[in-house]
Amino acid sequence: MSAPPKTVLKATSEEEAAIRKAVREAGDGEGRVVAGPQHVAGLTALLADPRVSDPIYDLPRPITPENVGRWVADSAAAQARGECLLTVSLDEAGEVAGYSRFSVWPDRSSAEIAGAMRADRQNSGQGRAGVGRSIAFMFETLGVRLIGLTAALDNVRSAAAIDGAGFRRMGEVASVRPDGTTRRSLYWELTREEWEKRHRL
């Protein structure tokens, strides 16, 4: 299960309402396609590859069409509340080549992202560029002020991308899987002010 960042921010009622509205109204764009029932088979095929899904703690397991379909539907319901956005990226043939799931806590002006790309697209530099686009999307479009991220202790590739994006390492946390078990994870945070300062220089 996703968890809000360690740092606790308090959003005003106006800020919270604006974030919820932005999440509800977020649609396709910049390579993002909001996931729907038509993507369940493609997501199932993507996540069935352990090279893609093993490092990700909050996926529905086992990876079956039924569980993935429920996950897509639950994400859509959470988007209607202004608390989540599940998107897919499609390749030239229209097949699902990756996914991103933005979890949002509007009352805390905070968000996180989890995601992965198909194995044949990993180690191509696309992941680092995707992290940058996703950060900009969360700060500039969704309007949050804080992003917290986690990665498995041995997930060197994700850690390098997160470090490279300017996040501050803040130790470790216990990430809770949907089945209730936990996994130690590296933990980072980045504020909108830090992001803007980095990109003004």
Secondary structure, 3 states (H helix, E strand, C coil): CCCCCCCCCCCCHHHHHHHHHHHHHCCCECCEEECCHHHHHHHHHHHCCHHHHCCCCCCCCCCCHHHHHHHHHHHHHHHHCCCEEEEEEECCCCCEEEEEEEEEEHHHCEEEEEEEECHHHCCCCHHHHHHHHHHHHHHHHHCCCEEEEEEECCCHHHHHHHHHCCCEEEEEEEEECCCCCEEEEEEEEEEHHHHHHHHHC
